[in-house]
């Protein structure tokens, strides 16, 4: 089989005309029982002469990492539905459009979903509630139009939630009830269409923001295998009016951004 005989596959634009072709080959080979778990494979995806090649890495914990390219069209459903060992889905800053695939494996092992900066529409799939290990969810700068996805409050490991610059709407009273988002450190829902009041009770359950306990750690995907990986979770936050890209998200960083919505009433 191709991936077993060679360690590097270069996928040029004139060879693969869509991401579906790359994913189809990749999922066929990485799900094979013959694939040695200790090998690392790289696929260089060159989308234009102006951009340097970007790699996505396949290893024992599968990563799909293609940020800052020019991929367009729909996100292949097989990424979420078929790859039960997928740990990272990072398609940040591409040109994907349409709805996010609705189905995800009931054995979802994703720790990071980063679809920031695309043209995605519709709803946030409620099936992502199966992803109990999810720590980083960044859907910022898309065209998603949905009420607040309250099922996110039941994700026990969620530490980073970015929904900014979409078309989310409605009240947020539900997040002010009960003990939810206890592990949340970064909460950014700025530049949406949320309405209503926002009381101080909404922050009481966000205990991880109040007191940092234990050693400083990195949020998101962690590679504990002997195969080294250069992957790092990256998000953008606004600090004192400046947009800052965090190339390593630490547990000591906390942020809440509710700006540019339609909230009324007193400031919490």
N, C-alpha and C positions, 0 to 999 in steps of 0.2 A: 504494500500500500504506500502511497506517495509520501505521507508524512513520516512513515517509519523508515523509509530508505534515505531521506534527506532531512537536514535540520533546518533549512531555510527555504522559504517559498516567497518569491518576490511577485507581487500581484500588481501589474501595471494597469493603467487606465484602459489601454486598448485591449487588454486581456480579459479584464472583468469590467463589464459595462454597468454593473449595479452592485450594491452591497449585498443583495440577495444571493448573487453567485458566490461571493466570498464566504458568506455565512453558511450557505449550503454545503460547500466543500469543508469548511472548518468544523461544522457540527457533525458531519458524517465521520470525519476522522477522529475528532476528540472524544466522541462517545464510544469509539471502538474499544472492546475489551483487550485488544492487543497493544494499546498505546502504553508504553512504559511511563510510569508516573514520575520518573526522575528526569525526564528530558524536557527541555524548554524549546519551544518553537516560536519563531518570529515571522510575521507577515508584514512586509513593508507595503504601505498603500500610498501610491503617488497619484495625487489628483490634479496637479497642475505643475508647470515648471516653476512657478513663483513660490511654491510651498515645499519645504523640505519633507522627506519621507517621515511618516509617523508609524509607530509599531503598535500592534496589539500582541499581547503575550499569552501563550497557552501553556499552562503548567499544571501541577497537581491541583491547585486551586485556580480554576479557570478565570481569566480576566478578558473582558472585551473592552479595549481601550483605544478609541479612535477620535480623540478631541481635536478641534481646530483643523477640520478638513472641509471638503465641499460635498459631502454625501447628501443626497436628497431623496425624496420619495418617502415611503412608509418604513417604519421600523419593523424589521422582520419579526413576526410573531414567535418564531422558533427560539429566539434568544431567551425569552422569558418562559415559554411553555415547555421546551424540551430539555434545556440544559440545567439539570437539577444541581450540578456542582458549580454553577456560575456564581462567583463571589462579587464581581464588579461589572457593572454596565455603565460605561462612560462614553457617551456620544456628545459631549459638551461642544457647543459652538460648531454646529453643522447646519444643514438646511432641511432636516427632516420635517415632514408635515403630516397632516391628517391626525387621526386618533392614535393614542397610545394603545398597543395591544392589550386586550382585556384579560386574557388568560395568563396565569402564572402557575408554575408547578406547586402542588400542595406541599412539596418538600423544598420549597424555595430556600436557598442558602445565601441570597444576596446580602451583602453588607453595605454596598454603595450603589445608588442609582443617581446618575448625574446626566440630565438631559437639558441642562441650562443652555439658553441661547439658540433655540431652534424655532420652528414655526408650528409647533404641535397644538392641536385644538381638542375640544371636547372635554371629557371628564378624566379625573384621576381614578384609575381602576381600583375598585374595592377589593379585588383579589389579592392586591399587594399586602393585605392583612395577613396573608400566609407567611410573609417574610419576617419572621420573628427576630432574626439577627440583624435587620436593617438598622444601620447607624447614621448614614448620610443620605438624605433625599433632597436633591436640588432640581427643581423644575422651573427656576426663574427664567424670565425673559422668553416666554412663549405666548400662546394665544388661548390658553386653557380657560374655559368658562364653566365654572362649577361653584356650588356652595362649598363651605369649608368641609373637607373630607374628615369627618369626625372619627372615622375608624382609625385614623393615624394615632389617635390618643391611646390606642391599645397596643401599640408596638413598644415592647418593653425596653429595647436597646436604643431607640431613636435619640440621637444627640444633636443632629443638625437638620433643620427643616427650613428650606428656602422656597417660597412660593411667589416671590416678588415679581412685579411687572407682568402680570397676567390679567385676567378678567374675572377673578374670583369675586363673589358677591354674597350679600346676606349678613345676618347677625352672627356673632361669635359667642353667644351666651353659653353654649354647650361646653366650651373648654373651661368655663369657670366653675364647673360642678364636678366634685369628686377629686380623686388623686390621679391626675393624668400628667403626662410629659415630665415625669419625675427625673428623667435622665437628660432632658433637653438643655443644651448649652447655647445654641444659636437658633433664633426664631425670627425669621424675616418674612413678613407678609406685606411689605411696603408696595405702594403703587398698584393697588387693586381697587375694588369697589365695595369693600366691606362697610357696613353701616351699623348704627346703633351705638350703645355705650360700651365701655370697656373698663370694668371695675378692677380694683386692686386684688380682689379675690382670684382673678384669673391667673395671677402669678404665684399664688401661695403654694401650689403643688409643684412648681418648678424648682425643686429643692437643690438640684445640682448647680444652679446658677448662684445660689446664696452662699454656700460654703464649699470650698474645694477641699476634698479629703483624699488622702493617699498620694502616691507619686504622680508626677506629670506624665501623661501618656499621649499617644497619637490616636486621634479619632479616625474610624473607618477601617479599611482593609489592612490587615496585618499578615505578613508572610512569615510564618514560623518554620517553613521548610528549609532544607539545605540549599535549594535553588534560590539565588538572590533575585530580587526584583527591584526595579527603579521606580515602580509605580507609587504615586502619592496622591491622596485626595486633595483637590484644589477647589476652593470656593471664593467668592467675592463678597466682601462686607463693606458697609459704609461706616466709617469711624470719623466723627466730627466733621461730616460733610465731604470727606475724602473717600473715594472708592479704592479699597485695598484688596489685593489678591493674596489670599493665604495659601501658600504652597505646602504648608504642613499645618494641619488643624490640631491644636493641642487642647487638652482638657482644661487648661487655665484660661482659655479664651471664651468669653461669654458676650452675647449680644442679643438685643431685642430691637427690632425695627418695625414700627407700625405706621410709619409716615405715609403721607399722600394717599389716604383713604377717605372715608366719609363718616368717621366716628363723631359722635356728639357727646355732650356732657362734660363732666369734670375730668381733668387729667388724673389718672390713677396715682 
